[in-house]
Amino acid sequence: MFKIRENEIRKELKNHFSFGDSKGFNEERIELFIRLFKEVVKEISFHGIDGYRPEQGGEAFPELTEHLLDRLSSKCTPHFTPSELNDIRRFCETETSDDGVLSLQIKHQYRIEQAA
């Protein structure tokens, strides 16, 4: 049901996001961040996201709650340097809005059956 926007996250971390004095993340660090983000997303329910109503149907890009961002930060802490963690925090602050790459993608599948 929930899907992260992996390609967009990779692109933003690699090419478009400015980390100030930081040189950004290499491929290995990007893949680690994505893996950890996926782990957090697997743990959530519809109640763990803001701006989503199941009756919307179709495709939605709800925002992550503060709780989920805290979980992501906790998962990242043992794997990243303090400087990288600051970069991640800035990245999350910038990219959690409904048009940010950390917003979740929710797709509903419908099957229509012909009446007998």
Secondary structure as UniProt FT lines:
FT   STRAND          2..3
FT   HELIX           6..11
FT   HELIX           12..16
FT   TURN            20..21
FT   HELIX           27..42
FT   HELIX           46..48
FT   STRAND          49..50
FT   HELIX           54..56
FT   STRAND          59..60
FT   STRAND          63..64
FT   HELIX           66..76
FT   TURN            77..79
FT   HELIX           82..95
FT   TURN            98..99
FT   TURN            101..102
FT   STRAND          105..107
//
